[in-house]
């Protein structure tokens, strides 16, 4: 589901092109899948996290720019400084309203703000910024899943799974998610 959500963000509204700059927030399943897919599409990827260790792992997956938003509170300014006059083509936004202005300020004309879940909860889909395409991202459909699977197979992309818990340890899986220590996905074994 996380990879398909990332695929939808990168292909459903605006096809990611080689040389595009993509920003993914965080190092959860959607953002890491977006990093892997965008790199395979020839894009450049900036990623944010509050953990230098996670940013180092993201770099090992090809992140071109990694910003720690705790040690660099003006993360948007740091990205702008690094990119110069090259605007972002797409922001994979897993945060929501709290970063709306920073995210849209980094996008170029026709850039896409891909709203994933809108975790900030106060977000309104009626809010618009001129020149920015606001794209509500759902998981995806069967055709998108088949296209993504073929793309991943062709580019030898493997999902990043941090840890897998057996079903009888579901509470431990939730605690691990709540801890924020995971990188990629937390899995649950249903067998």
C-alpha positions as CSV (number, residue, x, y, z in Angstrom):
1,X,0.0,0.0,0.0
2,X,2.8,2.4,0.9
3,X,4.6,1.8,-2.4
4,X,1.4,2.1,-4.4
5,X,0.6,5.4,-2.6
6,X,4.0,6.7,-3.6
7,X,3.6,5.5,-7.1
8,X,0.2,7.3,-7.4
9,X,1.9,10.5,-6.1
10,X,4.6,10.2,-8.7
11,X,2.5,9.2,-11.7
12,X,-1.3,9.7,-11.3
13,X,-1.6,13.5,-11.7
14,X,1.8,14.6,-12.9
15,X,4.3,12.1,-14.4
16,X,7.7,12.3,-12.7
17,X,10.4,13.1,-15.3
18,X,14.1,12.6,-15.3
19,X,15.8,15.6,-13.7
20,X,12.8,16.6,-11.6
21,X,13.4,17.4,-8.0
22,X,11.1,15.6,-5.5
23,X,10.8,16.3,-1.8
24,X,9.6,13.5,0.5
25,X,8.9,14.2,4.2
26,X,10.0,11.6,6.7
27,X,11.4,8.1,6.4
28,X,8.2,6.0,6.7
29,X,7.0,3.6,4.1
30,X,5.5,6.1,1.6
31,X,8.4,8.5,1.7
32,X,11.1,5.7,1.3
33,X,9.1,4.1,-1.5
34,X,8.8,7.5,-3.2
35,X,12.6,7.9,-2.8
36,X,13.2,4.5,-4.5
37,X,10.7,5.0,-7.3
38,X,11.7,8.6,-8.1
39,X,15.3,7.7,-8.3
40,X,14.5,4.9,-10.7
41,X,12.6,7.4,-12.8
42,X,15.7,9.6,-13.0
43,X,14.6,12.3,-10.5
44,X,16.5,13.9,-7.8
45,X,15.2,13.5,-4.3
46,X,15.4,15.6,-1.1
47,X,14.2,14.0,2.1
48,X,13.6,15.3,5.6
49,X,13.8,13.6,9.0
50,X,14.6,14.4,12.6
51,X,17.2,11.6,12.7
52,X,20.7,11.9,11.2
53,X,20.9,8.1,11.3
54,X,17.7,7.8,9.2
55,X,19.0,10.4,6.8
56,X,22.2,8.5,6.3
57,X,20.1,5.4,5.4
58,X,18.1,7.5,3.0
59,X,21.3,8.6,1.4
60,X,22.3,5.0,0.9
61,X,19.0,4.6,-1.1
62,X,20.0,7.5,-3.3
63,X,18.7,10.6,-1.6
64,X,20.5,13.6,-3.1
65,X,19.7,16.0,-0.3
66,X,18.9,15.1,3.3
67,X,17.8,17.7,5.8
68,X,17.3,17.2,9.6
69,X,14.4,19.4,10.4
70,X,15.2,19.5,14.1
71,X,18.7,20.8,13.7
72,X,17.7,22.9,10.7
73,X,14.3,24.4,11.6
74,X,14.4,26.4,8.4
75,X,14.5,23.2,6.3
76,X,12.7,24.9,3.5
77,X,15.3,27.6,3.3
78,X,18.1,25.0,3.3
79,X,16.4,23.2,0.4
80,X,15.9,26.5,-1.5
81,X,19.6,27.4,-0.9
82,X,20.8,24.0,-2.1
83,X,18.5,23.9,-5.2
84,X,19.1,27.6,-6.2
85,X,16.7,28.4,-9.0
86,X,15.6,24.8,-9.6
87,X,12.2,24.5,-8.0
88,X,10.6,21.2,-6.8
89,X,8.3,19.4,-9.2
90,X,6.5,17.4,-6.5
91,X,6.3,17.3,-2.7
92,X,5.2,14.0,-1.1
93,X,3.5,15.6,1.9
94,X,2.8,13.2,4.7
95,X,2.6,16.0,7.3
96,X,-0.2,18.3,6.2
97,X,-1.3,21.8,7.0
98,X,1.6,22.6,9.3
99,X,4.0,22.7,6.3
100,X,1.7,23.8,3.6
101,X,3.2,27.3,3.0
102,X,6.8,26.0,3.1
103,X,5.9,23.1,0.7
104,X,4.1,25.3,-1.8
105,X,6.8,27.9,-1.6
106,X,9.4,25.4,-2.9
107,X,7.3,24.2,-5.9
108,X,7.7,25.6,-9.3
109,X,4.9,26.7,-11.7
110,X,2.8,23.6,-12.3
111,X,4.4,21.8,-9.3
112,X,2.4,19.3,-7.4
113,X,1.7,19.1,-3.7
114,X,0.8,15.4,-3.2
115,X,-1.4,15.2,-0.1
116,X,-0.8,11.8,1.6
117,X,-3.3,11.3,4.4
118,X,-3.1,15.0,5.4
119,X,-2.0,14.1,8.9
120,X,-2.3,17.7,10.0
121,X,-6.1,17.3,10.1
122,X,-6.9,21.0,9.8
123,X,-6.1,20.9,6.1
124,X,-8.8,22.1,3.7
125,X,-8.8,20.8,0.1
126,X,-10.3,24.1,-0.9
127,X,-7.1,25.9,0.0
128,X,-5.3,26.8,-3.2
129,X,-2.0,28.4,-4.2
130,X,-1.7,29.8,-7.6
131,X,0.5,27.7,-9.9
132,X,0.4,24.7,-7.6
133,X,-1.5,21.6,-8.3
134,X,-3.0,20.2,-5.1
135,X,-3.3,16.4,-5.6
136,X,-5.2,14.3,-3.1
137,X,-3.4,11.0,-3.2
138,X,-5.3,7.7,-2.5
139,X,-3.6,4.4,-2.5
140,X,-4.3,3.5,-6.1
141,X,-6.1,1.0,-8.2
142,X,-5.4,-2.4,-9.8
143,X,-4.0,-0.9,-13.1
144,X,-1.6,1.4,-11.1
145,X,-0.6,-1.6,-8.9
146,X,0.3,-3.7,-12.0
147,X,2.2,-0.8,-13.6
148,X,4.1,-0.2,-10.3
149,X,4.9,-3.9,-9.8
150,X,6.3,-4.2,-13.3
151,X,8.3,-1.0,-12.8
152,X,9.7,-2.3,-9.5
153,X,10.6,-5.6,-11.0
154,X,12.3,-4.0,-14.0
155,X,14.3,-1.7,-11.7
156,X,14.9,-4.3,-9.0
157,X,13.4,-2.2,-6.3
158,X,12.7,-4.0,-3.1
159,X,10.4,-2.6,-0.4
160,X,12.2,-1.5,2.7
161,X,10.7,-3.3,5.7
162,X,12.2,-2.3,9.1
163,X,10.8,-5.1,11.1
164,X,8.1,-7.8,11.0
165,X,6.0,-8.8,14.0
166,X,3.9,-11.9,14.3
167,X,0.2,-11.2,14.7
168,X,0.2,-12.1,18.4
169,X,2.7,-9.2,18.9
170,X,0.4,-6.6,17.2
171,X,0.6,-4.4,20.3
172,X,4.4,-4.4,19.9
173,X,4.1,-3.4,16.3
174,X,1.9,-0.4,17.2
175,X,4.4,0.6,20.0
176,X,7.2,0.4,17.4
177,X,5.2,2.7,15.1
178,X,4.5,5.1,17.9
179,X,8.1,5.2,18.8
180,X,9.1,6.7,15.5
181,X,12.2,4.6,15.4
182,X,11.3,2.7,12.3
183,X,12.6,3.2,8.8
184,X,10.4,2.2,5.9
185,X,7.6,-0.2,6.8
186,X,6.6,-2.1,9.9
187,X,5.1,-5.5,8.9
188,X,2.8,-7.9,10.6
189,X,3.0,-11.6,9.8
190,X,-0.6,-12.9,9.4
191,X,0.4,-16.6,9.2
